[in-house]
């Protein structure tokens, strides 16, 4: 296995700040930046054009609170990759909730990531 994250579709997530989103999705989860602007980041695992688009275009100042994407999931190719990501999350102090399969966390804007 290549150790890369698998995302079946590209999604767009509206965040309050690009800096906070970058810290979470790039520094903690390990996604790579494919393109960055002042108000958007396009992130991917590997060389794909992007798996997740993060933006501040709706100028939200509070968590979505039921008015946007509620959750999405990552599929990791092997247990070793998942263990590495979990260790980074724990080191960053991210709260982890166990699920029947895997675990769930919340991004800085309260969007659940499984």
N, C-alpha and C positions, 0 to 999 in steps of 0.2 A: 504494500500500500504506500501511497505517496505521502501520507500524513496530512493531507489537505482537508480542509473543511468542505462539506458538501452542502450546497444550498440549491434547492430545486428550481426556484424562481427568483427573479430580482424583485426587491421590494423597496419602497420609499418610506422613510420614517421621518416625521416632523419632530424636531427637537427644539428645546429652548435655546441652547447655545452650542455652537460648533465645537468650542474648546472642550466642554464637558463630554460631549458625545465622542470626540476624538480620543480623549483619555480612556473612556470606557471601551469602545469598540476596537481601537487600534492598540493602545498600550496594555489593556487588560485581557481582552479576548483574542488579540493577535491578528486581526484582519489587516491587510495591506491597503494603503491609500493608492488608488488608481488615478484620482483627480481631486484637487482641492481648490475651492474658491472661498471668498470671504463668507458666503452664506450656505455653502454645501460641501459635502464630502461624498465621494463615491468609493466604496470599499469592496474589496474582494479577497477571497482565498485563492492564492495562486495568481495566474495571469488572466483570468476572466475579466471582461470589461468592467463589470461591477455586479455584486450580489446585493449590496445594500446601499441605497442612496439616503444620506442624511441631510436634512436642510432646515433652515429657519425661515422659510418663505412665508409661512402663515403667521409669523411674529407672535407665537404663543408665549405667554409669560408664566404659565402654570402647567403642571402635568395634564395630560389629555383628559383624564377623568371620564372615560367612556365615550369620548367624541372622536376617537381615532383608532388606530390599530391597537388591539388589546394584547396580542401575543404573536410570536413567531418562533420557529425552532431551527436549530442547527443540527445537522447530522454529521457526526465525526466518523472518520473512516476506521478508527480502531480505538481500543480502550486506552492505549498509551497517550494518544493525543488528547483524549477527554480528561485523563488524569492531569496532564500538564496544564490544561485550561483551568481545571478546578483549583489547582495549586495557585495559579496566578490570581484567581478570584478570591481565594482565601487570604492571600498575602495583601490584596487590595482592600480587605475588609468588607467584601460584598456578601450580603446575606444570601444563603443558599437553602432552598427548600427542596427536600427529597420528593421525588415523584415515583410512580410505579416503574417507569423506565427513565433513568437519568435524574435530572434535577432542574429546578427553575430558579431564575434570578430575575431581578428587575433592573432595567437600565436607569440612568439618572432621571428620566422623565416618567418612570413608573410603567413602562411598557415591559411586559413579561417576555423573557427569552428562555426557551426550553432547550 
